Amino acid sequence: MQQEVTATESKTESEELALTRATFARLKDALNETIVGQPMVIDQLLTAILADGHVLLEGVPGTAKTLLVKSIASLVGADFGRIQLTPDMLPSDIVGTSVYDLNARTFSLRKGPIFTSLLLADEINRTPPKTQSALLEAMEERQVTLDGHTEKLPDLFLVVATQNPVEFEGTYPLPEAQLDRFMLKVLIGYPGAAAEKQMLSNWQEGKYRRFTKPLTAVTSAEEILQCRQELLKVKVEASIMDYLVELVQKSRSISDLQLGASPRAALAWLAAAKAHAAIEGRDFVTPDNIKFVAEPVLRHRLIMTAEAELDGVTVSQVVANLLRQVTVPR
């Protein structure tokens, strides 16, 4: 009798994870048709969506950062909001403000663009720290406080902030406290020659233009939320947990770093690894899942020493060296 119950539970878990894999396979296929030549970027973004984490998307202009986020919102059928951040923007321009109604003689709340499911904060490093901090409570607590009243944000609330890595004049680098709120930092570069040729062919066929039909949703916000619940079914063996803890602890003693991974980084690392495993259709985490998300989890959290920067050491090299130093569990 006990064996029958166990078999039934195993079958149920397998079916639930199959739903997650199928849902994100549809999303991945649809995105790869629109955004060509960026499979790694798409994999990392989908991992963050499933893991309920925010993303810092960095790339030079013209690499389809905005198109990518808008495409995800369309394919999920979620509300989409965009904020073009500038030096003169105020916190109230993001979260909203109270407006006095002369007729009713009362104040009413006018919600800002942050009240959406998928928010694109474009060029976040071009707005002052006071305005950047307006995103802190929303990103961490999924709520906004206005005039002493707390307003809940949608369940499927995700911030994708972009920044340009080559223009620093007139920018405000994000402080460590703000960076740590982002689960992943995803780098988007130029596509390869074959992918760029395909992109040109797609444009010639009428895609990417303003008058083209919007993308058809292949899933829903409710289904994404259901898939997030299924992450509880993804198991993490003790050896994998020890492996992750050793990696985090080791990052804090590397001579090239003045700041290693935080406890929040460890939680984000585990959540992202579980999400990547679930997207692949497995109900357990492997060392490969830990390695896959290592760099996007750590690249914006590790702070190099001045000596290491002068020597030309990069964060990518530090992460690769970290993964080599810690023994992979069998």
C-alpha positions, 0 to 999 in steps of 0.5 A: 500500500505504501509503495502505491502511494509513493508511486502516485506521489512520484507520478504527480510530481513528474507531471507537474514538472513536465508542465513547467518544462513544457511551458518554458519550452514554448516561451523559449521557442517563441523568443528564439524566433523573435530574438535571434542569436541570444540563446544564453541570454534567453535561458538566463532570463527565463530562469529568473522569471521562474525563480521570481527574481529581478534582472539587470540587463547590460548591453550596448545600444541596439542589441534588442534589450527593450524588444526582448523584455516587451516580447516576454511580456507579450508571450506571457500575456502580462501587463507591461510598463516602461520607465525611461530613467533620466537625471531629472526623474523623481521617485514620485514619477515611478511609484506615484503620488497623491493628487488633490481633487478640487471637486471632491476636496479629497486626495486620491492616489495616482499610481505610477508605472511601477504598478505593472507585472513586467517593468522595464527600467531603461538605463537605470544608471542615468537616474540619481540614487534617490530615484533608484532607491524608489525601486528598493521596497518594490523589488524586495517586498513587492509593495509600495508605500505612499502617504503611509498607505501600502499598495500591493503589487501584482503577484507576477512582478518582475523588474528588468533594468537595463544599463549601457556598459560603455557610457559613464558620463552623467551616470550614477553607478548603482550601490551594492545594496541596490545591485544585491536586489537583482537575482541575475546580471545578464550580459547581452552582446552582439549576435554572430554573423549567421544570427545577424544575417537571419535578423536582417532577413526577418526585417526584410520579411516585415518583422521588427516594424511598428505595424507588425502584429503583436506576438500571441501569448503562449502562456499566462501569468497564472501558469507562470505562478503555478510553475513557480509553486512547482519549484518546491518539488525540485530536490536539493541533495545534501552534497549539492547544498554543501557544494553551494555553501563551500562556493559561497564561503570560498568567495569571501576569502579570495585575495582578488576580492574585497567583497564576496557573495552575500547570504542573499546571493546564496539564496538567489544562487539556489533559487536560480539553480532550481529554476534551471533544473525545472526548466530542463525537466528534472526534479533535482539540482545537479552541479551543472545547474549550479555552474550555469547560473554562477556567473550571472548570480555573482558578476554584479555582487563581487567587488574586485580589489584595486590591485586586481583591477590594475592587473586586469583580472575580471570577475568572469576569471574570478568566478571560473577560478572559484568553480575550479577550486571547489570539488564537484560532488559525485 
